[in-house]
């Protein structure tokens, strides 16, 4: 009698032999998926160096400076949280240019962080200044650290401007002249034009103010003439 294995057709035999190969390919795909999901900024830096082989020293320094600033700003962490792949993060670091737009992006991020945690910019600026002193004394590259310092100073100025605008909006006081100009007393500008009654009242008020001013000037002139006599 023949058992089940001896009764297998060549097709079944080929299918059975290909099972380990399929399992191996599936394992490789799983490993790649795990790597894509758990990449770090070091993986980006490693691939960045590989992709920049043969570039000039200045070009490589520019790429590394952009990478360092993006890592310092937490951009790679945000990219990974948002589901970006390792290859997408690499392309982001390769194509980003260090210009005023990127500096403003960094400054805005730190200004937002300051609004959530007061003193964050000051503490980071102190660390950067100390690092700058160490690099100067050892004669090492300063560009990235100087960029950080400038970005933090811009961020604090940006934060202060935002705070000033918010305080001005919160402290808007009632003005008795709002009723003459057609603006509501709450401090929000009306989307409607002032009515004809408001225009008439405002015109009357302006004439009254002009008469008072004219009488005051005349009175001051008479006092001056009398004093000279």
Secondary structure, 3 states (H helix, E strand, C coil): CCCCCCCCCHHHHHHHHHHHHHHHHHHHHHHHHHHHHCCCHHHHHHHHHHHCCCCCHHHHHHHHHHHHHHHHHCHHHHHHHCCCCHHHHHHHHHHCCCCHHHHHHHHHHHHHHHHHCCCHHHHHHHHHHHHHHHHHHHCCCCHHHHHHHHHHHHHHHHHHHHHHHHHHHHCCCCCCCHHHHCCCCCCCCCCCCCCHHHHHHHHHHHHHHHHHHHHHHHHHHHHHHHHHC
